Amino acid sequence: MNKNELIFCPLGGSGEIGGNMNLYAYGNESNQKWIIVDTGVSFADDSIPGVDLIYPDPGYIIDKKDDLLGIVLTHAHEDHIGAISHIWPDLKCNIYATPFTAVLIKEKFKEKKIDITSKIKIVKLNGTVKLGPFEIEFVNLTHSILEPNGLCIKTPSGTILHTGDWKVDPNPLIGDKINEKKLREIGKGKVLAMICDSTNIFYPGRAGSEADVRDSLLKIMSLKAKRIVLTSFASNVARMESVFYCADKIGRHVSLVGRSMNRIFKAARQCGYLKNIKDPLDPRDAKKIPREKIIYLCTGSQGEPMGAMKRIIKDIHPDVYIEKGDTVIFSSKIIPGNEKKLYSLHNDIVKKGVELITEETDFVHVSGHPNREDLKDMYNWVKPDSIIPVHGEHRHMNEHIKFAKEMQVPHALRIEDGDVVKIFPGEHPKIIDKAPSGRMYLDGNVAVGENSQSIKERRSLSLNGYLEITLILNNSGKLNKPVISYRGIPENSLGEKIIFEMEDEIFNTCRTFSMKNKNQEKNLIETVKQNCRKLIKDKTGKKPFTNINIARL
């Protein structure tokens, strides 16, 4: 009854794309040790006004922090590290990462004025970390960022491979190729379970190589006569290097535009990458260069409101502009959910008489995630006894399980955030419990739960508007003319009439109360609120967020 167990529990990233956070535990009820793999964010949409970042609720592991051995990071994408500076202050454990990831982590904590130096433990590429019962071997993979790692997690009861994000890129341009030799060695032992990326499970063939994108970009750029503005994910350093490479070949200078682009460039240089390229021009200096001699590499490939690309297209960037005859290249994919704002941006570009090139028209991007042929390679190398798909919506993970059956994997398990999975002991992994899980919203710089009152109120404000009424009473309890103000409530030529009707409604309601009796104030406020909201609803169809004040003179 007191045997050691090997447990896996995702708090984010299973049943969704983004917000990756995974827990592993080993031990028995009286002595169970935990590690966290990744602490990522996802990005909010218009349904949550005022919120930019969402991350998994860490409450379950905070309760166990005395038995937490550390946070292990697979790579530096925001959906894997973006929440760390928000979650770590409640844990204060060591953080394990390879050099490039560690540099970006330090920057995050520096922004929050937290000195994390003593807690970051840098792991060399293909290095090993021993944390209690866990021996964690970092395995070099290829992805769309520097230093992506799979984690071979060895315990006294068996081995797990946690793939992180990856693909098979035969020529990644920067960094080593996928460590096929190590993956084959892992596969020669018994792998109890592979926790595997599901993002591109619906795509046949292979994800493709950065080297092929470079060749295509060179052909495209060499034909352009005027200014070139290219946007891509800032974290894709191989794509960044390709832009410098192409610029050199066609006699152009490169200027980096956007805070993230400059931050990633500096981090890559600090870690020994991008050494053999010309220094980029400051955008202020690039204005002096003839338009046929410059390439701007910009942030904002997803149409972000404050991204450099959006500001350039809207003619509000202080240093960069485009004009008829120029070319804009989106060297990136459209992340699902961003279609509307990106197509709007694309239309604005075309209206300016600027040539638009995207992945829909030309070969300018490859994904960082495994297509089906890439997955076949991984399955053949690792030969897991069980597969647990993660990093996908339910439809992705369901398809991944079908694929695993085609690959003759004995066992496959579909999970979602909060599922507590026992990997050992037992013939195969199974869900044995449900951990409390959910989402935290970063509302300004305050973390709130998804059911917080502030979120509910702001949703109501955005949908229905705001109504405020101040009842002014004199010493004898007589009601003066109420002060009525509102925002976001639709009105037509009858708008003034609504105010008059509302005043009449307020006077009629107040006559039914003893205005001198302060004990009735609560009921008075609630009744005025209900009656005025009903009036607005009848006239406009809106039920505004309503606030009633009483001022006694």
N, C-alpha and C positions, 0 to 999 in steps of 0.2 A: 504493500500500500504506500510505501514511502520511497518508491523508485524515482530515479532522476528522469526528468522529462525535458524534451527539446521542443520549445514553443515558438511559433511565429504569429505575429499580430500586426496587421497594417492599420495605422490610424489615418492614413491618407494615401491617395493614389491608386486605390483598388475600387473600380466602379466609377472612376473619373480619370481624366488626363490632367495632371498637375497636382501640386500639393503632396508630393511623395514623402511619407514618413512611415518607417517600418520598425517594429520591435522584434528582438529575439531574446529568448530566455532559456537558461539551462539550470537544472537543479531540482530539488524536491521542495515540498511545501515549506519546510523550515529553513531552507537555504537556496533561494533562487536568485540568480544573477541575470542582469539585463544589459543589453546594448541597444542603441538607436542607430539605424542606418538611414541617413538623410533627414533633412527638416526643410521641406520645400513649401513654396507658396503657389497659389493659383491667382488669376486676376479677375476682378469683379466686372460685371456688365452693368447695363443701365437699370437693371432691376433692383440694384442696391445703391441708391444715390449717395454720393459722398464717400463711398468705400472704394479703395483701389486694390488692396491686397487681402487675400483670404488664406488662412493656414489651418492645419489640423489642430483640434483642441488637444493639448498635451496633458490634460488633467490626470489621465490614467497612469502615465509614467511619472508624473510629478509626485503622485502618491507613493511611488516605489523608488524615489530618487536615492534613498540610502543604499539601495542594492544596484544602482546604475553604475556601470563600469566606464561608460563613455559614449560619445557620439562619433560614428564613423561615416565619412562622406565619400560618395562614389565619384562625384565630379561637380563642377562649379556652375551648372545651370541653375537659374532662379527657382525652378520647380523642384530642386533638390537641396538648395542651400538658403533660399530667400527668407526663411522664417527663423534662421538660427539666432540672430541677435534679439529676436522677440521671445524665443523660448528658453534660451540658455540662462538668462538671469534667474529663472526658477529652478535650475538644475545645477549650475556651477560645476559641471564635470569637465573632464578632458575632451578635446576635440582632435580627431585623427584625420589627416588629409595629406594628399601629395602637394608638392611645392606651389604649383599654379593656383590650385584651389585655396591653399592656405593664405596666399597673398590677398585674394579677393575677400576671404573671410575677415582678415584683419581690417580691411577697408570698411567693411560693414560695421564692425565694432567701433572703429575709429569715429565713424559718423555719429554713433550713440555715446561717444566719450567713455567707452569701456576699454580698459587695458586688458587684452585677452592673451598677451604674449606668453605668460607662464602656462596657460591652459591649452595652447595649440601645440600639438605634437606632429611634426612633419614626418611623413612616411616616404621613403625613397620609392621610385617607380619599381613595381614588381616586388615591393618589400613586404615584410610580415610584422604583425603586431600581436602580442599575447595579452589578452584581457581575461583574467580569471580562467574559467573553463573554455574560453573561446580562443582559438588560434586563427587569426584572420590574415589570409594571404591576398594582397592586392594583385590583380591580374590585368595587365595592360590590354585594353580593347581599343576600337576606333569608334568615333562618334563625331559630332559637329562642334566639338570643343576640345581644348587641350587636356591631356591626362585623364581620359575616362577610364574608370576601373570597374571590373567585376570583383566580387568578394568571394573567395573560397573560405567558408566558415567551417572550421573543423572543431568538433567537440568530442568528448570521450564516447559519445553514443553514435557518432557518424558525421558525415559531411554534407553541407548545403552549398550550392552555388547561387549567389545572388548576383544577377547579371548587371544590374543598373541599366543605363541606356547604352546602346551599342549598335553597330552594324559591322559588316565585313567590308572594309575599304582596302583594296589591294594596293592603293597608292594614296595615302592620306596627306601627303605633301609635308606636313609638320608632325613630328612625333613618330613613334614606332608603329609598325603594323600590329595587327591583333596578335596576341601571344598564343598562336595555335598550338605550339609545342606544350605549353603549360596546361591548356585546356584539355589536350589529349591525355596528358599525365593524370589530370583530375579524373577524367573519364575512365581510366584504368582501375581506379578504386571504386568503391561503392558510393554513389551520390544519392543520398536519401531523397532529396528534392531539389529542383531547380526553380528559383523564383525569377520569372522571365518577363522582359519587356514585350508588350502586345500591340504597340501603337500602329504598326504597319501590317498587321496580320492579313488584311484584306487585299494587299498589293502583291501580285505575282512577281517573279523575277528577282532582281537584286536592287538594292537601294541606289547603287552607283557610287562613283569615285569622285573625290574633289579634283583629281588630276584632269578628268574629262570636262568638268565645269570650267577649269582654267583654260583649256584649249578652246572651248566654245566662246568664253568671254573675250579671249584675245581676237578671235575672228570677228566677233560682233563689234568690238571697240575699234578695231583697225579700219572699219568702214565709216566711222562717224567723223564728221568734219568740224563740229562745233563742241560746245561744252557737254561733258558727260557727268551726270549725277547718279550715283549708284547707292542703293540702300540694301543692307543685309542685316542679319542678326549680329550684333556687336561681338558676341561671344565666339563667333566662328572665325578663329584666328587664321585657319588655312585659307578661307575665302578672303580675308583681309590681305594676306600675303599674295594671293593671286591677283588682287587689284594692283598692288605695288609692282608685281611682276609684269602685268600687262601694260601698265603705265610706262615702265622702263623700255619695253619693247617698241612702243609706238611714240616714244619721245614726249611723254606728258609728266607732269608733277601730280602728286596726290596730296589732298588736304582732307584731314579728318574733321568731321562736323558732328558734334554731339558729345555730351559728357561721358556716356557709356563707352563710346568708341575710343575716346582718348584714355579712359581708365583701363580698358582691356589691353590696348596697345602698350601702355606703360607696364602693366602686370606681366605681359608676355616678354617684354624686353628684360624686365627684372629677373625672370626665370631662365634667361638664356636663349629665348626664341627671337625671331625677326631681327637677327644681328646683321644680316647681309643685304639690307635694303636701305634705300635713301631715306633720310628723315622727312617726315611729312611737313607740309607748309601750314602755318597758322592761317585760318580762313581770312583774317584781315590782310595778310600778305598775298594770299592767293588772288585777291581782287585785282592785283597789279599784273597778273599773268594773262596773256591772250587766251580767249575762251577755247581756242582749239588746242591749248597746251595744258589743260587742267582736268583732273578727275576729282570730284568730291565724293568721298565715302561717308555716308550719313547713317545716323540712327533713324528709327521711325518706320521700319519696314512693315509694321502692322497698323500704320495709320494712327499711332498714339498722338493724342492732342498736343503734347509738349515735345514730341519727337522732332528731330531736325527736319525730316522730310515734309511733314505737315506745315511747319513754319515757313519753309522755303516756298512751297506751292501757294500758300496763302499770302505771300509777299510780306511776311512780318519778321523774317530772319534778318538780323542786323548786317550780316556779311555775305550771304549767298543768295543769289536770285537766278531764275531761269527765264529764257526768252525763246521766241519762235526759232526753230531750227536746232535747238538743243535736244539731248536724249536723256531720258530718265529710265534707269534699269532697276527693277525690283528683283534682286538676286536672293529670293526667299520664297517660302510657301505661304499661302494664306491660311493662318490658323483658324480652324472652325470657330465661328462666332464673330470673326472680324470681317466677314465678307462685306457687310453693308458699308462700314466706314471706309474700307479700302477701295471698293468700287466707286464710292463718291469721290475719293481722292484721285483715282485713275481718271474719272471724267473731267475733273478740274485740270489735270495735266493735258489731256487731249484738247480741251477748249482753248488752251494757251498756244496751240500749234506746236506743241512739243511732242517728239516721238516717244511712245511708251513701249517698253519691253518688259514682259513678265514671264513667269514660268508657263503661263497659258499660251504664249506666242513663240517662245524660244527656249532652248536648253540653257538655263541660267541658274539652276539649283538642283541639288540632290539632298534627300532626307538624311538625317542622322540615325534613323531607326531601321531595324531589320525587316526587309521584305521576306517573302516565304522561302526563297532560295538561301538567304542568309540564315534564317532560322534552321533550315535543314542542316547546314554546316554545324551549327552549334549543337543541335541534337545528336548528330553523328559523332561529334568530338566528346561530348560530356556523358551521353547515354544515361540520363537520370532514371531512377526508379519511379519518380513522381514529378509532375509538373504543376506548379501553381502560377497561373498567369497573373501579372499585375500591370500597372502602367497602362490602363485602358478603361474605357467604359464597359458596361456589362456586355454589350454586343461584341466588342473586341475580345473580351476574355472568353466568351462562349465560343467564338470562332476559333480561338487559340486552342481550346480543349479539343475541338473536332480535329484540328491540325495535329495535335499531339497523338491522338488515336491513330491517325494515318501514319505517324512516325513510329508506331508500335510501342509507345511509352505505356507501361503497365497501368499507371494510375494518374488521374488528373482531377484537380479540385478547383471549383469556381468559388471565389470568396468575395467579400466586400469589406469596406472599412469597418473595423471593430471586431471582426471575427477572430476568435482565439483558436489557432490551429495547433493541434498536437501532431508533431512530425514523428516523434519517437517517444515511447515505445508504441508498437502497433504495426500491422502489416502495411499500412499506408496512411498518409496524413488525413486527419478528419477534424471537423469543427467541433469543439467541445464546450465553447462558452461564447459570450458576447461581451466585449469590453465597452465601456462608455466611450463614445466617439462623437465627433461633430466638428463644427467649423468655428474658428475665431475670425472676426472681421477687424481689420485695422482701420478704425474710424478716426481720421486725423492721425494722432500718435497714441491713441488709446485703443487697447484691445478689448472688444466686447463680444459676447456670445451672439449666435445667429438669431436668438429670440429676444435680444435686448430691446428695451423700451425705446432707446434712441433710434434704432433702425426702423422699428415699427412706425414711430412718429414721423420720421423723414419720408418713409414710403407714403404715408397718408398725406403729408404735405405735398409731395411731388404729384400725387394723383388727384387730390381734391382741393388744394389750396389752404389758406389760413384765414380765420375770422377771429377778431379780438373785439370784445365789448367791455367797456368800463361803465359800471353803474355808479353814478355820483349822488350820494345822499347827504342832505343837510342835517343839522342837529335834531330837527323834529322828525326825521325819518322820511322827509319828502324827497321823491326822486326827481332830480334835474334831468335835462336832456342827456341821454346816454351818448358816450363817445364810441363810435363804431369805425373800425378800420379792417381792411381785408386785403389779401394778396393772392393772386393766382386763381381767383374765382371769375369765370367768364361772365361778361356783361354785354348787353346791347343797349339800344336807346332807352330801354326801360330800367337801366341800372339805378338811376336816382329813385325811381318808384320803389324798388326793392328796399332801399334804405328807409324810406318812409314807412313801408309796411312792417319792416323789422322794428322800427321805433314803436309803432302801434302795438306790435306783438309783445315787446318788452314791457310797455306800460300796463297792458292788459294782464300780463303774467304777474307783475309786481303787485297789482291791486289785490291779488289773492293771498298775499303774505303780509304779515305784520313787519314793516320795514324797520321798526325800532328794536325788534327782537333778534339779537345777534345769534341766538341758538338756531334760528331758521335759515341762516346764511347758506349753509351747505346745500340744503334742499332748494333754496332759491336759485343758487348758481346752477345746479344740475337741471332744474326745470327750464330756466332761461336758455341754457345750452341746447337742450333737446328741442325746444320749440323753434329756436332760431335756425338750427341745423335743418330741421324739417322744412322750414320756409325756404331756405336756400335750395334744398333738394327738390322741392316742388317746382321752383322757378328755373333752376339751372341743371338739375340732374346730378349735382355735386354735393357731397357731404363733407364740408371742410373740417379740418382740424380746428377746434374752437377753444378759445380761452376766455373766461369771464373773470373780471376783477370787480371788487367793490371798494369804492373810495368814500370814506365818511368825512365830511367837512366839519 
